[in-house]
């Protein structure tokens, strides 16, 4: 069985600081976990990337979001089943290690880590651009450095400080998008006093070329554009390993995923396409949410949205560094990374795992400034399909883990995947279909993203198989009795 981190209460960590025997601490409170779970599904991509999806699919983008949202709900249900039975900071990587073999845990763990260190660079650059527009005296690279250093320090203090920062970052996102839905919804139905928006109304869903102005095929193209904005919903299952009641935290996060996706994604996008015609120039020029706020006559809509996007960026950076470091910690615990990755401080912080992750994040930021159209573009494209790879591995892991849990500890099946195993197989088939459809997409770089991601995954997989065979050879050699004279 895969060894799991040992949870200790804050202040009761045995041994000296940095002692490899120390484990992660249960430093996350219930309110932290609740907000991490809610905020995890609201990425910056929702605010800045939805305009391209609307331009591609029109009001039909709602179906694209619904399809991907359903996929996320099903995958999270599977992950919830495994994580509730065995909470761990390695989450799906540790489950894959147990269910499919060390090669699977190694491969998907390192690919996920790679994904998040690239995200660190993307988000740091995006946040720095906003901050430079406010305070141009500090260059963009300086802001990127400041943001990364501050959030690194936050993560190094304790898991509780990460949770506290994320509580407020995610809280701002949640309040902002909830207010947007309420205000926009009132305007759509003509109930918002003081606002005379003649172009708002449900008619925007069917006029201007119909609900699917670019045809049914645009729904799938929309899926390709929005699928990656959902990455992060699984963070709650990693963070649950450092809470006082991991099983309860995982169960709650899993059961609430449906309304979180429905409200924050479908609800907010519905408001946008109902407030404005989908082909409005303002959506393409200003962004979907800024255009929607402008249509309501809200002053300084652009700056308001920049603040919300900055908050989302900081939240994503904070969670990205946390997630990458915890995955590296788990890999170290399982012998799939240097042992130093699994060492923790007296506060239960995996310092080496955090520092290594942020160093690679800094390197990626450097590439973004020096080689944006070559090295950095390769990094972004080669990590782009990792979300789908992770979801696919979760599907296959759950198929095996259900049998293992039923055989060894059936009482731990407090969360169950619906219609097992049929819905699991259907979900896996849908993910494979999306990957296959991406190979036909040349307009939005879907083919390049899949091919480069497969290349990187292939390299990691080869390393994993070679390592596994090497370990097996060493084990077999040690088991052979020494020849006697």
C-alpha positions in Angstrom: 0.0 0.0 0.0 1.2 3.5 -0.7 2.5 5.2 2.4 0.4 8.2 3.4 1.3 11.4 5.2 0.8 11.4 8.9 -1.3 14.3 10.2 -0.4 16.0 13.4 -2.0 18.8 15.3 -0.3 22.2 15.0 2.3 22.6 17.7 2.6 18.9 18.4 5.0 18.0 15.6 7.6 15.5 16.9 11.3 15.8 16.2 13.4 18.7 15.1 12.6 21.1 12.3 13.2 19.4 9.0 13.0 15.9 10.5 11.9 13.6 7.6 9.7 11.8 10.1 7.5 14.9 10.4 4.2 14.9 8.4 1.9 17.5 7.2 -0.2 19.2 9.9 -4.0 19.5 10.1 -3.8 23.3 9.9 -6.8 24.0 7.6 -10.1 25.0 9.2 -13.5 24.1 7.9 -14.1 27.6 6.6 -10.8 27.4 4.7 -11.8 24.1 3.1 -15.2 25.4 2.2 -13.9 28.5 0.5 -11.1 26.5 -1.3 -13.7 24.2 -2.6 -16.0 27.0 -3.8 -13.2 29.2 -5.2 -11.4 26.3 -6.8 -13.9 26.2 -9.6 -13.7 29.9 -10.3 -10.5 30.4 -12.2 -9.2 33.6 -13.9 -10.0 31.9 -17.2 -13.7 32.3 -16.5 -13.3 36.1 -16.5 -10.8 36.5 -19.3 -11.4 33.6 -21.6 -15.2 33.4 -21.9 -15.4 36.1 -24.6 -13.7 33.8 -27.2 -16.1 31.0 -26.4 -19.1 33.3 -26.8 -17.7 34.5 -30.1 -17.3 31.0 -31.3 -20.6 29.3 -30.2 -22.9 32.3 -29.5 -25.5 31.6 -26.8 -24.8 27.9 -27.4 -21.7 28.4 -25.3 -24.1 27.6 -22.4 -24.2 24.0 -23.7 -20.4 23.9 -23.9 -20.1 25.0 -20.3 -22.9 22.5 -19.3 -21.1 19.7 -21.0 -17.8 20.4 -19.5 -19.4 21.1 -16.1 -21.1 17.7 -16.2 -17.8 16.1 -17.0 -16.2 17.9 -14.0 -19.0 16.8 -11.7 -18.6 13.2 -12.7 -14.8 13.2 -12.4 -15.1 14.9 -9.0 -17.5 12.3 -7.9 -15.0 9.6 -8.7 -12.2 11.4 -7.0 -14.4 12.1 -4.0 -15.1 8.4 -3.7 -11.4 7.6 -3.6 -10.3 10.5 -1.5 -13.1 10.1 1.1 -11.9 6.6 1.6 -8.2 7.5 1.7 -7.5 11.3 2.1 -4.0 12.2 1.1 -2.0 15.2 -0.2 -1.2 13.2 -3.3 -4.9 12.8 -4.2 -5.4 11.2 -7.6 -1.7 10.6 -8.0 -1.6 8.4 -4.9 -4.8 6.7 -5.9 -3.4 5.9 -9.4 -0.2 4.6 -7.7 -2.3 2.2 -5.7 -4.9 1.2 -8.3 -2.9 1.2 -11.6 0.7 0.9 -10.5 3.7 3.1 -9.6 4.2 4.1 -13.2 0.7 5.7 -13.2 1.2 7.6 -10.0 4.7 8.8 -11.0 3.5 9.9 -14.5 0.4 11.8 -13.6 1.9 13.3 -10.5 4.9 14.8 -12.3 2.6 15.9 -15.2 0.3 17.7 -12.8 3.2 19.3 -11.0 4.5 20.5 -14.4 1.1 21.9 -15.3 1.0 24.0 -12.1 4.5 25.4 -12.3 3.7 26.6 -15.8 0.4 28.1 -14.5 2.5 30.0 -11.9 4.3 31.8 -14.7 1.1 32.5 -16.7 -0.7 33.9 -13.7 2.2 35.9 -12.3 2.6 37.6 -15.7 -1.1 38.3 -16.0 -1.2 39.8 -12.5 2.0 41.8 -13.1 0.4 43.3 -16.2 -2.6 44.6 -14.2 -0.4 45.9 -11.4 1.9 47.7 -13.9 -1.1 49.4 -15.4 -1.9 50.8 -12.0 1.7 51.6 -10.8 3.9 51.9 -13.9 6.9 53.0 -11.9 7.5 49.3 -11.2 8.3 47.2 -14.3 6.2 44.2 -15.1 9.0 41.7 -14.3 9.3 43.5 -10.9 5.7 43.0 -10.1 5.9 39.3 -11.1 8.8 38.9 -8.8 7.1 40.7 -5.9 3.9 38.6 -6.3 5.8 35.3 -6.4 8.0 36.2 -3.4 5.0 37.3 -1.3 2.9 34.2 -2.0 6.0 31.9 -1.5 6.5 33.4 1.9 2.9 32.9 2.7 3.1 29.2 1.8 6.3 28.8 3.7 4.9 30.1 7.0 2.2 27.4 7.5 -0.6 25.7 5.7 -2.9 27.8 7.9 -1.5 31.0 6.3 -2.1 29.6 2.9 -5.7 28.7 3.9 -6.3 32.2 5.3 -5.0 34.0 2.2 -7.1 31.7 0.0 -10.1 32.2 2.1 -10.1 35.9 1.4 -9.0 35.7 -2.2 -11.7 33.1 -3.0 -14.2 35.1 -0.9 -13.7 38.2 -3.0 -14.2 36.1 -6.2 -17.3 34.4 -4.8 -18.9 37.7 -3.6 -18.1 39.5 -6.9 -19.5 36.8 -9.2 -22.6 36.4 -7.0 -23.2 40.1 -7.1 -22.8 40.1 -10.8 -25.3 37.3 -11.2 -27.9 39.0 -9.0 -27.5 42.4 -10.5 -27.3 41.1 -14.1 -30.2 38.8 -13.5 -32.4 41.6 -12.3 -31.5 43.7 -15.3 -32.3 40.8 -17.7 -35.8 40.5 -16.3 -36.3 44.3 -16.1 -36.3 44.4 -12.3 -33.2 46.6 -11.7 -34.2 50.1 -10.8 -32.3 53.0 -12.4 -31.1 50.9 -15.3 -32.6 51.3 -18.8 -30.9 48.6 -20.9 -33.0 48.2 -24.0 -30.7 45.4 -25.4 -31.0 43.2 -22.3 -33.5 40.3 -22.3 -34.0 36.6 -23.0 -34.5 37.5 -26.7 -30.7 37.7 -27.0 -30.6 33.9 -26.6 -32.5 33.3 -29.8 -32.2 36.4 -31.9 -29.0 37.4 -33.9 -28.8 34.1 -35.8 -30.5 31.8 -33.3 -29.3 29.9 -30.2 -26.6 28.2 -32.3 -25.7 30.8 -34.9 -22.6 28.9 -36.0 -24.1 25.5 -36.0 -24.1 22.5 -33.5 -20.4 21.9 -34.2 -19.5 25.1 -32.5 -20.6 23.5 -29.2 -17.7 21.2 -29.3 -15.3 23.9 -30.4 -16.6 25.9 -27.4 -15.8 22.9 -25.2 -12.1 23.1 -26.3 -12.1 26.8 -25.3 -13.6 26.5 -21.9 -12.5 23.0 -20.6 -9.2 24.3 -19.2 -10.9 27.1 -17.1 -12.3 24.3 -14.9 -8.9 23.0 -13.8 -8.6 23.5 -10.1 -11.8 21.8 -8.8 -9.7 18.9 -7.6 -7.6 21.1 -5.3 -10.1 20.6 -2.4 -9.2 16.9 -2.3 -5.5 17.6 -2.0 -6.1 20.3 0.7 -8.4 18.0 2.6 -5.4 15.9 3.6 -4.4 18.8 5.9 -7.7 19.4 7.5 -8.9 18.1 10.9 -11.6 15.9 9.4 -10.4 15.0 5.9 -13.3 12.6 5.1 -15.9 15.1 6.0 -14.1 17.8 4.0 -13.9 15.6 0.9 -17.5 14.5 1.1 -18.7 18.1 1.5 -16.6 19.4 -1.5 -17.8 16.5 -3.7 -21.5 16.9 -2.9 -21.4 20.7 -3.5 -19.7 20.6 -6.9 -23.0 20.5 -8.8 -24.4 23.8 -7.5 -21.0 25.4 -7.7 -20.6 24.7 -11.4 -24.2 25.5 -12.1 -24.2 28.9 -10.2 -20.8 30.3 -11.0 -20.3 29.1 -14.5 -23.7 28.6 -16.1 -25.3 31.4 -14.0 -22.7 34.0 -14.9 -22.4 33.1 -18.6 -26.2 33.1 -18.9 -26.3 36.6 -17.5 -23.6 37.8 -20.0 -25.4 36.3 -23.2 -28.7 37.6 -22.0 -27.5 41.1 -21.3 -25.8 41.6 -24.6 -26.1 40.1 -28.1 -23.5 37.5 -28.5 -22.0 39.2 -31.5 -21.7 42.6 -29.8 -18.3 44.2 -30.5 -17.9 45.2 -26.9 -17.6 41.6 -25.8 -14.7 41.0 -28.2 -13.0 44.3 -27.5 -13.5 44.7 -23.7 -14.2 41.2 -22.5 -17.5 39.5 -21.7 -17.8 40.6 -18.1 -16.6 44.2 -18.6 -19.0 44.6 -21.5 -21.8 43.3 -19.4 -21.1 45.7 -16.6 -20.7 48.6 -19.1 -24.1 47.8 -20.5 -25.6 48.3 -17.1 -24.0 51.8 -16.8 -21.8 50.8 -14.0 -18.9 53.3 -13.7 -15.3 52.1 -14.0 -16.4 48.7 -15.0 -13.0 47.9 -16.5 -11.1 48.7 -13.3 -13.6 46.8 -11.2 -13.1 43.8 -13.4 -9.3 44.2 -13.3 -9.5 44.1 -9.5 -11.6 40.9 -9.6 -9.3 39.3 -12.2 -6.2 40.3 -10.1 -7.8 38.6 -7.1 -8.5 35.5 -9.2 -4.9 35.6 -10.4 -3.5 35.8 -6.9 -5.9 33.1 -5.7 -4.7 30.9 -8.6 -1.0 31.6 -7.8 -1.5 30.9 -4.1 -3.3 27.6 -4.8 -1.0 26.7 -7.7 2.1 26.9 -5.5 0.3 25.0 -2.7 -0.9 22.3 -5.1 2.5 21.9 -6.9 4.3 21.6 -3.6 1.9 19.1 -2.1 2.1 16.9 -5.2 5.9 17.1 -5.0 5.7 16.2 -1.3 3.6 13.2 -2.1 5.9 12.1 -4.9 8.8 12.3 -2.4 6.9 10.3 0.2 6.4 7.5 -2.4 10.0 7.6 -3.6 9.1 9.1 -7.0 11.0 12.3 -6.2 14.1 13.2 -4.0 13.5 12.3 -0.4 14.1 16.0 0.6 10.7 16.8 -1.1 9.0 14.9 1.7 10.8 16.7 4.6 8.7 19.1 6.5 9.5 21.9 9.0 8.3 22.0 12.6 5.1 23.7 11.3 4.4 20.8 8.9 5.5 22.8 5.8 7.3 20.9 2.9 9.8 23.7 2.5 12.0 22.0 -0.2 9.0 21.0 -2.3 7.7 24.6 -2.2 11.1 26.2 -3.0 11.7 23.8 -5.9 8.3 24.4 -7.3 8.6 28.2 -7.1 12.1 28.1 -8.6 10.7 26.3 -11.7 7.9 28.9 -11.7 10.6 31.7 -11.8 12.4 30.0 -14.6 9.1 29.8 -16.6 8.5 33.5 -15.9 12.0 34.2 -17.3 11.2 32.2 -20.4 7.9 34.2 -20.8 9.8 37.5 -20.9 12.9 36.3 -22.9 11.4 33.7 -25.2 7.6 34.2 -25.2 7.0 32.8 -28.7 9.3 29.8 -28.5 10.2 28.2 -25.2 7.4 29.6 -23.1 4.8 28.9 -25.8 6.1 25.3 -25.9 5.7 25.0 -22.1 2.1 26.4 -22.2 1.0 24.1 -25.1 2.8 21.0 -23.8 0.9 21.3 -20.4 -2.4 22.3 -21.9 -4.0 18.9 -22.1 -2.8 17.7 -18.7 -6.2 18.5 -17.2 -7.8 15.9 -19.5 -5.1 13.4 -18.8 -5.6 13.8 -15.1 -9.4 13.3 -15.5 -8.8 10.2 -17.6 -6.5 8.7 -15.0 -9.0 9.4 -12.3 -11.6 7.4 -14.3 -9.4 4.3 -14.7 -8.2 4.6 -11.1 -11.7 4.6 -9.7 -12.6 1.5 -11.7 -9.9 -0.4 -9.8 -10.1 1.4 -6.5 -13.8 0.7 -6.0 -13.0 -3.1 -6.0 -10.0 -2.6 -3.6 -12.1 -0.5 -1.2 -15.0 -2.9 -1.2 -12.6 -5.8 -0.5 -10.5 -4.2 2.2 -12.7 -1.5 3.9 -16.2 -1.3 2.5 -17.3 1.0 5.4 -15.1 3.7 3.9 -17.3 4.0 0.8 -19.1 7.1 2.2 -19.2 8.7 -1.3 -20.1 6.5 -4.2 -19.9 7.1 -7.9 -23.3 7.0 -9.6 -24.2 4.1 -11.8 -20.8 2.4 -11.4 -19.1 1.3 -13.6 -21.2 2.4 -16.6 -21.0 6.1 -15.9 -17.3 5.9 -15.2 -16.7 4.3 -18.6 -19.0 6.8 -20.3 -17.0 9.7 -18.7 -13.7 8.2 -19.9 -15.1 7.8 -23.4 -16.2 11.4 -23.4 -12.8 12.6 -22.4 -11.1 10.5 -25.1 -13.6 12.0 -27.6 -12.7 15.5 -26.6 -9.0 14.7 -26.9 -9.7 13.2 -30.4 -11.8 16.3 -31.4 -8.9 18.5 -30.3 -6.7 16.8 -32.9 -9.0 18.2 -35.6 -8.8 21.7 -34.3 -6.2 23.8 -36.1 -7.8 27.2 -35.6 -7.4 27.3 -31.8 -4.2 25.3 -31.6 -6.0 22.3 -30.2 -4.0 19.8 -32.3 -0.7 21.4 -31.3 -1.7 21.3 -27.6 -2.7 17.6 -27.6 0.4 16.5 -29.6 2.9 18.5 -27.5 1.1 17.3 -24.3 1.3 13.7 -25.5 5.0 14.2 -26.3 5.7 15.4 -22.7 3.5 12.7 -21.3 5.3 10.1 -23.4 8.7 11.2 -22.1 7.5 11.1 -18.5 5.9 7.7 -19.0 9.1 6.2 -20.4 11.0 7.5 -17.4 8.4 5.9 -15.1 8.5 2.5 -16.8 12.3 2.5 -16.8 12.4 3.4 -13.1 9.8 0.7 -12.3 11.8 -1.9 -14.2 15.0 -0.8 -12.5 13.4 -1.1 -9.1 12.0 -4.5 -9.9 15.4 -5.7 -11.1 17.1 -4.5 -7.9 14.4 -6.2 -5.8 14.7 -9.5 -7.7 18.5 -9.3 -7.3 18.2 -8.8 -3.6 15.9 -11.7 -3.3 18.3 -14.1 -4.9 20.3 -16.0 -2.2 24.0 -15.1 -2.2 26.0 -17.9 -3.8 28.0 -19.9 -1.3 31.5 -21.1 -1.7 
